[in-house]
Amino acid sequence: MPKTLEFIVDHLPRVTVEDVHRFFTTVEIRDANAFAAELQAFVQECVGSVELPASLEVETMEQVLARKATALRSSTRWIPGETDIQRGRAIQLKAFNQPHNLPLPEFARLADKSRQQIYKDILARRLLALNVGPRGQKLPDWQLDPVKQQLTQAVLQEVEGIDNWTIYRALSEPLEGLGGQSPVDTVTAGSVDDVARAVFNVLGLHVH
């Protein structure tokens, strides 16, 4: 039996005694339970004997997803226009200038570290740094908190190849899975791994 019919047969609704009541006015039924069982078997046999056209192919889940993805894919690659680039740059610059994003020298002073050590931590992906053109680097001040810095480092160590602005948004914007809070606002010493997984999900990564 083709898998489609097999699925239908297995998921047919059960014939109940209440269903049998509809026949009481047309036929005499001595045993409602037995009649319901026989009717169920009869329906399953009828469905099972149906022959599907040879042209009807049963799609796997992978084929269904691939077909839907193809339908959504544009035939031409999207290229941002000048207005899109300018708008994106304006949004990025606004975020860069938020008070919680500190210039590197100020961050180093508050962290009680040398600038050289901060540079090393950035290169080693222990700290997240942002930049917009020639304006220098800024670091989100949440990294002055040991637990939030631990979360940031855990994410940075796993997402090489993803730009820092995308990581910044994933860490700082509210997530439905975290009760509408951002990862850096909700993380605690005991939840670093769980919150990091929520960030990876946002970034489309499956990290074990």
mmCIF file of the C-alpha atoms, coordinates in Angstrom:
data_MODEL
# 
_entry.id   MODEL 
# 
loop_
_atom_site.group_PDB 
_atom_site.id 
_atom_site.type_symbol 
_atom_site.label_atom_id 
_atom_site.label_alt_id 
_atom_site.label_comp_id 
_atom_site.label_asym_id 
_atom_site.label_entity_id 
_atom_site.label_seq_id 
_atom_site.pdbx_PDB_ins_code 
_atom_site.Cartn_x 
_atom_site.Cartn_y 
_atom_site.Cartn_z 
_atom_site.occupancy 
_atom_site.B_iso_or_equiv 
_atom_site.pdbx_formal_charge 
_atom_site.auth_seq_id 
_atom_site.auth_comp_id 
_atom_site.auth_asym_id 
_atom_site.auth_atom_id 
_atom_site.pdbx_PDB_model_num 
ATOM 1   C CA . MET A 1 1   ? 0.000   0.000  0.000   1.00 0.00 ? 1   MET A CA 1 
ATOM 2   C CA . PRO A 1 2   ? 1.419   3.453  -0.894  1.00 0.00 ? 2   PRO A CA 1 
ATOM 3   C CA . LYS A 1 3   ? 2.553   5.475  2.105   1.00 0.00 ? 3   LYS A CA 1 
ATOM 4   C CA . THR A 1 4   ? -0.126  8.130  1.527   1.00 0.00 ? 4   THR A CA 1 
ATOM 5   C CA . LEU A 1 5   ? -2.968  5.597  1.788   1.00 0.00 ? 5   LEU A CA 1 
ATOM 6   C CA . GLU A 1 6   ? -1.238  3.865  4.660   1.00 0.00 ? 6   GLU A CA 1 
ATOM 7   C CA . PHE A 1 7   ? -1.184  7.145  6.546   1.00 0.00 ? 7   PHE A CA 1 
ATOM 8   C CA . ILE A 1 8   ? -4.861  7.824  5.787   1.00 0.00 ? 8   ILE A CA 1 
ATOM 9   C CA . VAL A 1 9   ? -5.932  4.346  6.908   1.00 0.00 ? 9   VAL A CA 1 
ATOM 10  C CA . ASP A 1 10  ? -3.971  4.688  10.148  1.00 0.00 ? 10  ASP A CA 1 
ATOM 11  C CA . HIS A 1 11  ? -5.564  8.062  10.880  1.00 0.00 ? 11  HIS A CA 1 
ATOM 12  C CA . LEU A 1 12  ? -9.181  7.373  9.988   1.00 0.00 ? 12  LEU A CA 1 
ATOM 13  C CA . PRO A 1 13  ? -11.561 8.508  12.755  1.00 0.00 ? 13  PRO A CA 1 
ATOM 14  C CA . ARG A 1 14  ? -12.862 5.672  14.936  1.00 0.00 ? 14  ARG A CA 1 
ATOM 15  C CA . VAL A 1 15  ? -16.465 4.586  14.279  1.00 0.00 ? 15  VAL A CA 1 
ATOM 16  C CA . THR A 1 16  ? -18.313 4.880  17.598  1.00 0.00 ? 16  THR A CA 1 
ATOM 17  C CA . VAL A 1 17  ? -21.628 3.519  18.883  1.00 0.00 ? 17  VAL A CA 1 
ATOM 18  C CA . GLU A 1 18  ? -22.984 7.075  18.614  1.00 0.00 ? 18  GLU A CA 1 
ATOM 19  C CA . ASP A 1 19  ? -22.134 7.009  14.898  1.00 0.00 ? 19  ASP A CA 1 
ATOM 20  C CA . VAL A 1 20  ? -24.072 3.759  14.549  1.00 0.00 ? 20  VAL A CA 1 
ATOM 21  C CA . HIS A 1 21  ? -27.243 5.421  15.895  1.00 0.00 ? 21  HIS A CA 1 
ATOM 22  C CA . ARG A 1 22  ? -27.754 7.166  12.563  1.00 0.00 ? 22  ARG A CA 1 
ATOM 23  C CA . PHE A 1 23  ? -28.533 3.793  10.980  1.00 0.00 ? 23  PHE A CA 1 
ATOM 24  C CA . PHE A 1 24  ? -31.238 2.792  13.498  1.00 0.00 ? 24  PHE A CA 1 
ATOM 25  C CA . THR A 1 25  ? -34.060 4.202  11.347  1.00 0.00 ? 25  THR A CA 1 
ATOM 26  C CA . THR A 1 26  ? -32.997 2.277  8.224   1.00 0.00 ? 26  THR A CA 1 
ATOM 27  C CA . VAL A 1 27  ? -31.670 -1.089 9.453   1.00 0.00 ? 27  VAL A CA 1 
ATOM 28  C CA . GLU A 1 28  ? -32.150 -3.320 12.472  1.00 0.00 ? 28  GLU A CA 1 
ATOM 29  C CA . ILE A 1 29  ? -28.935 -3.485 14.508  1.00 0.00 ? 29  ILE A CA 1 
ATOM 30  C CA . ARG A 1 30  ? -28.754 -6.135 17.214  1.00 0.00 ? 30  ARG A CA 1 
ATOM 31  C CA . ASP A 1 31  ? -25.223 -5.322 18.488  1.00 0.00 ? 31  ASP A CA 1 
ATOM 32  C CA . ALA A 1 32  ? -24.141 -1.706 18.086  1.00 0.00 ? 32  ALA A CA 1 
ATOM 33  C CA . ASN A 1 33  ? -20.515 -2.352 19.177  1.00 0.00 ? 33  ASN A CA 1 
ATOM 34  C CA . ALA A 1 34  ? -20.055 -5.221 16.729  1.00 0.00 ? 34  ALA A CA 1 
ATOM 35  C CA . PHE A 1 35  ? -21.659 -3.200 13.938  1.00 0.00 ? 35  PHE A CA 1 
ATOM 36  C CA . ALA A 1 36  ? -19.285 -0.273 14.630  1.00 0.00 ? 36  ALA A CA 1 
ATOM 37  C CA . ALA A 1 37  ? -16.261 -2.589 14.459  1.00 0.00 ? 37  ALA A CA 1 
ATOM 38  C CA . GLU A 1 38  ? -17.426 -4.151 11.179  1.00 0.00 ? 38  GLU A CA 1 
ATOM 39  C CA . LEU A 1 39  ? -18.118 -0.727 9.690   1.00 0.00 ? 39  LEU A CA 1 
ATOM 40  C CA . GLN A 1 40  ? -14.642 0.450  10.698  1.00 0.00 ? 40  GLN A CA 1 
ATOM 41  C CA . ALA A 1 41  ? -13.026 -2.566 9.040   1.00 0.00 ? 41  ALA A CA 1 
ATOM 42  C CA . PHE A 1 42  ? -15.135 -2.071 5.903   1.00 0.00 ? 42  PHE A CA 1 
ATOM 43  C CA . VAL A 1 43  ? -14.084 1.577  5.527   1.00 0.00 ? 43  VAL A CA 1 
ATOM 44  C CA . GLN A 1 44  ? -10.405 0.698  6.019   1.00 0.00 ? 44  GLN A CA 1 
ATOM 45  C CA . GLU A 1 45  ? -10.619 -2.035 3.382   1.00 0.00 ? 45  GLU A CA 1 
ATOM 46  C CA . CYS A 1 46  ? -12.247 0.336  0.911   1.00 0.00 ? 46  CYS A CA 1 
ATOM 47  C CA . VAL A 1 47  ? -9.635  3.038  1.415   1.00 0.00 ? 47  VAL A CA 1 
ATOM 48  C CA . GLY A 1 48  ? -6.821  0.498  1.305   1.00 0.00 ? 48  GLY A CA 1 
ATOM 49  C CA . SER A 1 49  ? -7.971  -0.841 -2.041  1.00 0.00 ? 49  SER A CA 1 
ATOM 50  C CA . VAL A 1 50  ? -7.788  2.527  -3.783  1.00 0.00 ? 50  VAL A CA 1 
ATOM 51  C CA . GLU A 1 51  ? -5.068  2.686  -6.446  1.00 0.00 ? 51  GLU A CA 1 
ATOM 52  C CA . LEU A 1 52  ? -3.188  5.950  -6.659  1.00 0.00 ? 52  LEU A CA 1 
ATOM 53  C CA . PRO A 1 53  ? -2.101  7.224  -10.092 1.00 0.00 ? 53  PRO A CA 1 
ATOM 54  C CA . ALA A 1 54  ? 1.492   6.335  -10.899 1.00 0.00 ? 54  ALA A CA 1 
ATOM 55  C CA . SER A 1 55  ? 2.203   10.029 -11.431 1.00 0.00 ? 55  SER A CA 1 
ATOM 56  C CA . LEU A 1 56  ? 1.350   10.854 -7.829  1.00 0.00 ? 56  LEU A CA 1 
ATOM 57  C CA . GLU A 1 57  ? 4.647   10.998 -5.980  1.00 0.00 ? 57  GLU A CA 1 
ATOM 58  C CA . VAL A 1 58  ? 4.760   11.111 -2.194  1.00 0.00 ? 58  VAL A CA 1 
ATOM 59  C CA . GLU A 1 59  ? 7.115   13.901 -1.119  1.00 0.00 ? 59  GLU A CA 1 
ATOM 60  C CA . THR A 1 60  ? 9.443   13.503 1.798   1.00 0.00 ? 60  THR A CA 1 
ATOM 61  C CA . MET A 1 61  ? 9.677   16.316 4.320   1.00 0.00 ? 61  MET A CA 1 
ATOM 62  C CA . GLU A 1 62  ? 13.022  17.336 2.809   1.00 0.00 ? 62  GLU A CA 1 
ATOM 63  C CA . GLN A 1 63  ? 11.426  17.541 -0.659  1.00 0.00 ? 63  GLN A CA 1 
ATOM 64  C CA . VAL A 1 64  ? 8.537   19.620 0.638   1.00 0.00 ? 64  VAL A CA 1 
ATOM 65  C CA . LEU A 1 65  ? 10.923  22.083 2.328   1.00 0.00 ? 65  LEU A CA 1 
ATOM 66  C CA . ALA A 1 66  ? 13.139  22.227 -0.762  1.00 0.00 ? 66  ALA A CA 1 
ATOM 67  C CA . ARG A 1 67  ? 10.118  22.932 -2.990  1.00 0.00 ? 67  ARG A CA 1 
ATOM 68  C CA . LYS A 1 68  ? 8.921   25.720 -0.692  1.00 0.00 ? 68  LYS A CA 1 
ATOM 69  C CA . ALA A 1 69  ? 12.409  27.201 -0.459  1.00 0.00 ? 69  ALA A CA 1 
ATOM 70  C CA . THR A 1 70  ? 12.671  27.225 -4.266  1.00 0.00 ? 70  THR A CA 1 
ATOM 71  C CA . ALA A 1 71  ? 9.349   29.033 -4.540  1.00 0.00 ? 71  ALA A CA 1 
ATOM 72  C CA . LEU A 1 72  ? 10.584  31.711 -2.138  1.00 0.00 ? 72  LEU A CA 1 
ATOM 73  C CA . ARG A 1 73  ? 13.944  32.174 -3.857  1.00 0.00 ? 73  ARG A CA 1 
ATOM 74  C CA . SER A 1 74  ? 14.159  35.127 -6.208  1.00 0.00 ? 74  SER A CA 1 
ATOM 75  C CA . SER A 1 75  ? 15.547  34.605 -9.695  1.00 0.00 ? 75  SER A CA 1 
ATOM 76  C CA . THR A 1 76  ? 17.651  37.739 -9.316  1.00 0.00 ? 76  THR A CA 1 
ATOM 77  C CA . ARG A 1 77  ? 19.955  38.627 -6.444  1.00 0.00 ? 77  ARG A CA 1 
ATOM 78  C CA . TRP A 1 78  ? 18.863  41.599 -4.348  1.00 0.00 ? 78  TRP A CA 1 
ATOM 79  C CA . ILE A 1 79  ? 21.330  44.461 -4.384  1.00 0.00 ? 79  ILE A CA 1 
ATOM 80  C CA . PRO A 1 80  ? 20.793  47.289 -1.904  1.00 0.00 ? 80  PRO A CA 1 
ATOM 81  C CA . GLY A 1 81  ? 20.294  50.685 -3.470  1.00 0.00 ? 81  GLY A CA 1 
ATOM 82  C CA . GLU A 1 82  ? 22.003  53.853 -2.337  1.00 0.00 ? 82  GLU A CA 1 
ATOM 83  C CA . THR A 1 83  ? 19.001  54.806 -0.168  1.00 0.00 ? 83  THR A CA 1 
ATOM 84  C CA . ASP A 1 84  ? 19.043  51.384 1.544   1.00 0.00 ? 84  ASP A CA 1 
ATOM 85  C CA . ILE A 1 85  ? 22.761  51.706 2.272   1.00 0.00 ? 85  ILE A CA 1 
ATOM 86  C CA . GLN A 1 86  ? 22.354  55.219 3.656   1.00 0.00 ? 86  GLN A CA 1 
ATOM 87  C CA . ARG A 1 87  ? 19.435  54.170 5.850   1.00 0.00 ? 87  ARG A CA 1 
ATOM 88  C CA . GLY A 1 88  ? 21.379  51.164 7.153   1.00 0.00 ? 88  GLY A CA 1 
ATOM 89  C CA . ARG A 1 89  ? 24.417  53.302 7.884   1.00 0.00 ? 89  ARG A CA 1 
ATOM 90  C CA . ALA A 1 90  ? 22.270  55.829 9.785   1.00 0.00 ? 90  ALA A CA 1 
ATOM 91  C CA . ILE A 1 91  ? 20.753  53.089 11.958  1.00 0.00 ? 91  ILE A CA 1 
ATOM 92  C CA . GLN A 1 92  ? 24.197  51.615 12.594  1.00 0.00 ? 92  GLN A CA 1 
ATOM 93  C CA . LEU A 1 93  ? 25.642  55.011 13.522  1.00 0.00 ? 93  LEU A CA 1 
ATOM 94  C CA . LYS A 1 94  ? 22.771  55.687 15.933  1.00 0.00 ? 94  LYS A CA 1 
ATOM 95  C CA . ALA A 1 95  ? 23.424  52.373 17.695  1.00 0.00 ? 95  ALA A CA 1 
ATOM 96  C CA . PHE A 1 96  ? 27.182  53.056 17.714  1.00 0.00 ? 96  PHE A CA 1 
ATOM 97  C CA . ASN A 1 97  ? 26.577  56.336 19.557  1.00 0.00 ? 97  ASN A CA 1 
ATOM 98  C CA . GLN A 1 98  ? 24.376  54.842 22.271  1.00 0.00 ? 98  GLN A CA 1 
ATOM 99  C CA . PRO A 1 99  ? 25.702  55.759 25.755  1.00 0.00 ? 99  PRO A CA 1 
ATOM 100 C CA . HIS A 1 100 ? 26.308  52.109 26.692  1.00 0.00 ? 100 HIS A CA 1 
ATOM 101 C CA . ASN A 1 101 ? 28.816  51.718 23.852  1.00 0.00 ? 101 ASN A CA 1 
ATOM 102 C CA . LEU A 1 102 ? 32.070  53.050 25.283  1.00 0.00 ? 102 LEU A CA 1 
ATOM 103 C CA . PRO A 1 103 ? 35.177  54.278 23.439  1.00 0.00 ? 103 PRO A CA 1 
ATOM 104 C CA . LEU A 1 104 ? 38.020  51.830 23.855  1.00 0.00 ? 104 LEU A CA 1 
ATOM 105 C CA . PRO A 1 105 ? 40.132  54.061 26.162  1.00 0.00 ? 105 PRO A CA 1 
ATOM 106 C CA . GLU A 1 106 ? 37.180  54.602 28.516  1.00 0.00 ? 106 GLU A CA 1 
ATOM 107 C CA . PHE A 1 107 ? 36.324  50.899 28.520  1.00 0.00 ? 107 PHE A CA 1 
ATOM 108 C CA . ALA A 1 108 ? 39.948  50.056 29.321  1.00 0.00 ? 108 ALA A CA 1 
ATOM 109 C CA . ARG A 1 109 ? 39.951  52.512 32.215  1.00 0.00 ? 109 ARG A CA 1 
ATOM 110 C CA . LEU A 1 110 ? 36.724  51.126 33.704  1.00 0.00 ? 110 LEU A CA 1 
ATOM 111 C CA . ALA A 1 111 ? 37.947  47.545 33.231  1.00 0.00 ? 111 ALA A CA 1 
ATOM 112 C CA . ASP A 1 112 ? 41.248  48.503 34.890  1.00 0.00 ? 112 ASP A CA 1 
ATOM 113 C CA . LYS A 1 113 ? 43.197  47.121 31.944  1.00 0.00 ? 113 LYS A CA 1 
ATOM 114 C CA . SER A 1 114 ? 45.668  48.570 29.489  1.00 0.00 ? 114 SER A CA 1 
ATOM 115 C CA . ARG A 1 115 ? 44.561  49.458 25.987  1.00 0.00 ? 115 ARG A CA 1 
ATOM 116 C CA . GLN A 1 116 ? 46.949  46.834 24.668  1.00 0.00 ? 116 GLN A CA 1 
ATOM 117 C CA . GLN A 1 117 ? 45.211  44.147 26.740  1.00 0.00 ? 117 GLN A CA 1 
ATOM 118 C CA . ILE A 1 118 ? 41.798  45.254 25.450  1.00 0.00 ? 118 ILE A CA 1 
ATOM 119 C CA . TYR A 1 119 ? 43.101  45.030 21.879  1.00 0.00 ? 119 TYR A CA 1 
ATOM 120 C CA . LYS A 1 120 ? 44.382  41.520 22.610  1.00 0.00 ? 120 LYS A CA 1 
ATOM 121 C CA . ASP A 1 121 ? 41.031  40.494 24.091  1.00 0.00 ? 121 ASP A CA 1 
ATOM 122 C CA . ILE A 1 122 ? 39.232  41.771 20.992  1.00 0.00 ? 122 ILE A CA 1 
ATOM 123 C CA . LEU A 1 123 ? 41.564  39.859 18.666  1.00 0.00 ? 123 LEU A CA 1 
ATOM 124 C CA . ALA A 1 124 ? 41.176  36.715 20.777  1.00 0.00 ? 124 ALA A CA 1 
ATOM 125 C CA . ARG A 1 125 ? 37.352  37.094 20.585  1.00 0.00 ? 125 ARG A CA 1 
ATOM 126 C CA . ARG A 1 126 ? 36.989  37.543 24.313  1.00 0.00 ? 126 ARG A CA 1 
ATOM 127 C CA . LEU A 1 127 ? 35.419  40.990 23.867  1.00 0.00 ? 127 LEU A CA 1 
ATOM 128 C CA . LEU A 1 128 ? 32.940  42.348 21.326  1.00 0.00 ? 128 LEU A CA 1 
ATOM 129 C CA . ALA A 1 129 ? 33.964  45.598 19.637  1.00 0.00 ? 129 ALA A CA 1 
ATOM 130 C CA . LEU A 1 130 ? 31.983  47.723 17.177  1.00 0.00 ? 130 LEU A CA 1 
ATOM 131 C CA . ASN A 1 131 ? 33.191  50.144 14.574  1.00 0.00 ? 131 ASN A CA 1 
ATOM 132 C CA . VAL A 1 132 ? 31.720  52.444 11.926  1.00 0.00 ? 132 VAL A CA 1 
ATOM 133 C CA . GLY A 1 133 ? 34.291  53.603 9.424   1.00 0.00 ? 133 GLY A CA 1 
ATOM 134 C CA . PRO A 1 134 ? 37.158  55.669 10.837  1.00 0.00 ? 134 PRO A CA 1 
ATOM 135 C CA . ARG A 1 135 ? 35.407  56.505 14.120  1.00 0.00 ? 135 ARG A CA 1 
ATOM 136 C CA . GLY A 1 136 ? 37.436  54.090 16.220  1.00 0.00 ? 136 GLY A CA 1 
ATOM 137 C CA . GLN A 1 137 ? 36.155  51.141 18.197  1.00 0.00 ? 137 GLN A CA 1 
ATOM 138 C CA . LYS A 1 138 ? 33.505  51.064 20.896  1.00 0.00 ? 138 LYS A CA 1 
ATOM 139 C CA . LEU A 1 139 ? 32.678  48.258 23.290  1.00 0.00 ? 139 LEU A CA 1 
ATOM 140 C CA . PRO A 1 140 ? 29.268  47.601 24.884  1.00 0.00 ? 140 PRO A CA 1 
ATOM 141 C CA . ASP A 1 141 ? 29.577  48.372 28.580  1.00 0.00 ? 141 ASP A CA 1 
ATOM 142 C CA . TRP A 1 142 ? 27.722  45.200 29.584  1.00 0.00 ? 142 TRP A CA 1 
ATOM 143 C CA . GLN A 1 143 ? 31.060  43.434 29.115  1.00 0.00 ? 143 GLN A CA 1 
ATOM 144 C CA . LEU A 1 144 ? 32.271  45.093 32.309  1.00 0.00 ? 144 LEU A CA 1 
ATOM 145 C CA . ASP A 1 145 ? 29.939  42.672 34.104  1.00 0.00 ? 145 ASP A CA 1 
ATOM 146 C CA . PRO A 1 146 ? 31.720  39.285 34.477  1.00 0.00 ? 146 PRO A CA 1 
ATOM 147 C CA . VAL A 1 147 ? 28.622  37.165 33.744  1.00 0.00 ? 147 VAL A CA 1 
ATOM 148 C CA . LYS A 1 148 ? 27.562  39.198 30.709  1.00 0.00 ? 148 LYS A CA 1 
ATOM 149 C CA . GLN A 1 149 ? 31.131  39.185 29.463  1.00 0.00 ? 149 GLN A CA 1 
ATOM 150 C CA . GLN A 1 150 ? 31.164  35.401 29.860  1.00 0.00 ? 150 GLN A CA 1 
ATOM 151 C CA . LEU A 1 151 ? 28.020  35.162 27.716  1.00 0.00 ? 151 LEU A CA 1 
ATOM 152 C CA . THR A 1 152 ? 29.497  37.483 25.091  1.00 0.00 ? 152 THR A CA 1 
ATOM 153 C CA . GLN A 1 153 ? 32.720  35.479 24.955  1.00 0.00 ? 153 GLN A CA 1 
ATOM 154 C CA . ALA A 1 154 ? 30.823  32.168 24.751  1.00 0.00 ? 154 ALA A CA 1 
ATOM 155 C CA . VAL A 1 155 ? 28.955  33.483 21.709  1.00 0.00 ? 155 VAL A CA 1 
ATOM 156 C CA . LEU A 1 156 ? 32.023  35.035 20.067  1.00 0.00 ? 156 LEU A CA 1 
ATOM 157 C CA . GLN A 1 157 ? 33.987  31.788 20.357  1.00 0.00 ? 157 GLN A CA 1 
ATOM 158 C CA . GLU A 1 158 ? 31.333  29.889 18.378  1.00 0.00 ? 158 GLU A CA 1 
ATOM 159 C CA . VAL A 1 159 ? 30.263  32.332 15.678  1.00 0.00 ? 159 VAL A CA 1 
ATOM 160 C CA . GLU A 1 160 ? 33.420  33.145 13.770  1.00 0.00 ? 160 GLU A CA 1 
ATOM 161 C CA . GLY A 1 161 ? 32.481  34.502 10.358  1.00 0.00 ? 161 GLY A CA 1 
ATOM 162 C CA . ILE A 1 162 ? 29.415  36.421 11.554  1.00 0.00 ? 162 ILE A CA 1 
ATOM 163 C CA . ASP A 1 163 ? 29.927  40.186 11.668  1.00 0.00 ? 163 ASP A CA 1 
ATOM 164 C CA . ASN A 1 164 ? 30.067  41.921 15.034  1.00 0.00 ? 164 ASN A CA 1 
ATOM 165 C CA . TRP A 1 165 ? 27.003  44.061 14.399  1.00 0.00 ? 165 TRP A CA 1 
ATOM 166 C CA . THR A 1 166 ? 24.843  40.983 13.883  1.00 0.00 ? 166 THR A CA 1 
ATOM 167 C CA . ILE A 1 167 ? 26.225  39.480 17.102  1.00 0.00 ? 167 ILE A CA 1 
ATOM 168 C CA . TYR A 1 168 ? 25.605  42.767 18.924  1.00 0.00 ? 168 TYR A CA 1 
ATOM 169 C CA . ARG A 1 169 ? 21.943  42.802 17.869  1.00 0.00 ? 169 ARG A CA 1 
ATOM 170 C CA . ALA A 1 170 ? 21.466  39.142 18.786  1.00 0.00 ? 170 ALA A CA 1 
ATOM 171 C CA . LEU A 1 171 ? 22.828  39.817 22.275  1.00 0.00 ? 171 LEU A CA 1 
ATOM 172 C CA . SER A 1 172 ? 21.108  43.123 22.977  1.00 0.00 ? 172 SER A CA 1 
ATOM 173 C CA . GLU A 1 173 ? 17.653  42.889 21.378  1.00 0.00 ? 173 GLU A CA 1 
ATOM 174 C CA . PRO A 1 174 ? 14.629  41.304 23.123  1.00 0.00 ? 174 PRO A CA 1 
ATOM 175 C CA . LEU A 1 175 ? 13.904  37.644 22.387  1.00 0.00 ? 175 LEU A CA 1 
ATOM 176 C CA . GLU A 1 176 ? 10.487  36.047 22.657  1.00 0.00 ? 176 GLU A CA 1 
ATOM 177 C CA . GLY A 1 177 ? 12.076  32.871 23.984  1.00 0.00 ? 177 GLY A CA 1 
ATOM 178 C CA . LEU A 1 178 ? 13.539  34.855 26.892  1.00 0.00 ? 178 LEU A CA 1 
ATOM 179 C CA . GLY A 1 179 ? 10.257  36.427 27.941  1.00 0.00 ? 179 GLY A CA 1 
ATOM 180 C CA . GLY A 1 180 ? 10.800  39.545 25.834  1.00 0.00 ? 180 GLY A CA 1 
ATOM 181 C CA . GLN A 1 181 ? 14.144  40.343 27.468  1.00 0.00 ? 181 GLN A CA 1 
ATOM 182 C CA . SER A 1 182 ? 17.485  40.627 25.747  1.00 0.00 ? 182 SER A CA 1 
ATOM 183 C CA . PRO A 1 183 ? 20.108  37.927 26.367  1.00 0.00 ? 183 PRO A CA 1 
ATOM 184 C CA . VAL A 1 184 ? 22.446  40.313 28.177  1.00 0.00 ? 184 VAL A CA 1 
ATOM 185 C CA . ASP A 1 185 ? 19.620  41.527 30.434  1.00 0.00 ? 185 ASP A CA 1 
ATOM 186 C CA . THR A 1 186 ? 18.363  38.067 31.389  1.00 0.00 ? 186 THR A CA 1 
ATOM 187 C CA . VAL A 1 187 ? 21.609  36.073 31.754  1.00 0.00 ? 187 VAL A CA 1 
ATOM 188 C CA . THR A 1 188 ? 22.712  34.888 35.185  1.00 0.00 ? 188 THR A CA 1 
ATOM 189 C CA . ALA A 1 189 ? 25.723  32.933 36.388  1.00 0.00 ? 189 ALA A CA 1 
ATOM 190 C CA . GLY A 1 190 ? 23.732  29.722 36.145  1.00 0.00 ? 190 GLY A CA 1 
ATOM 191 C CA . SER A 1 191 ? 22.100  30.347 32.779  1.00 0.00 ? 191 SER A CA 1 
ATOM 192 C CA . VAL A 1 192 ? 25.003  31.332 30.518  1.00 0.00 ? 192 VAL A CA 1 
ATOM 193 C CA . ASP A 1 193 ? 24.832  28.132 28.430  1.00 0.00 ? 193 ASP A CA 1 
ATOM 194 C CA . ASP A 1 194 ? 21.037  28.267 28.031  1.00 0.00 ? 194 ASP A CA 1 
ATOM 195 C CA . VAL A 1 195 ? 21.028  31.934 27.045  1.00 0.00 ? 195 VAL A CA 1 
ATOM 196 C CA . ALA A 1 196 ? 23.918  31.352 24.636  1.00 0.00 ? 196 ALA A CA 1 
ATOM 197 C CA . ARG A 1 197 ? 21.858  28.632 22.932  1.00 0.00 ? 197 ARG A CA 1 
ATOM 198 C CA . ALA A 1 198 ? 19.003  31.121 22.519  1.00 0.00 ? 198 ALA A CA 1 
ATOM 199 C CA . VAL A 1 199 ? 21.439  33.507 20.814  1.00 0.00 ? 199 VAL A CA 1 
ATOM 200 C CA . PHE A 1 200 ? 22.733  30.731 18.550  1.00 0.00 ? 200 PHE A CA 1 
ATOM 201 C CA . ASN A 1 201 ? 19.142  29.966 17.517  1.00 0.00 ? 201 ASN A CA 1 
ATOM 202 C CA . VAL A 1 202 ? 18.634  33.605 16.542  1.00 0.00 ? 202 VAL A CA 1 
ATOM 203 C CA . LEU A 1 203 ? 21.818  33.443 14.478  1.00 0.00 ? 203 LEU A CA 1 
ATOM 204 C CA . GLY A 1 204 ? 20.661  30.228 12.813  1.00 0.00 ? 204 GLY A CA 1 
ATOM 205 C CA . LEU A 1 205 ? 23.441  28.122 14.332  1.00 0.00 ? 205 LEU A CA 1 
ATOM 206 C CA . HIS A 1 206 ? 23.179  24.659 15.840  1.00 0.00 ? 206 HIS A CA 1 
ATOM 207 C CA . VAL A 1 207 ? 25.949  24.447 18.411  1.00 0.00 ? 207 VAL A CA 1 
ATOM 208 C CA . HIS A 1 208 ? 26.204  21.318 20.583  1.00 0.00 ? 208 HIS A CA 1 
# 
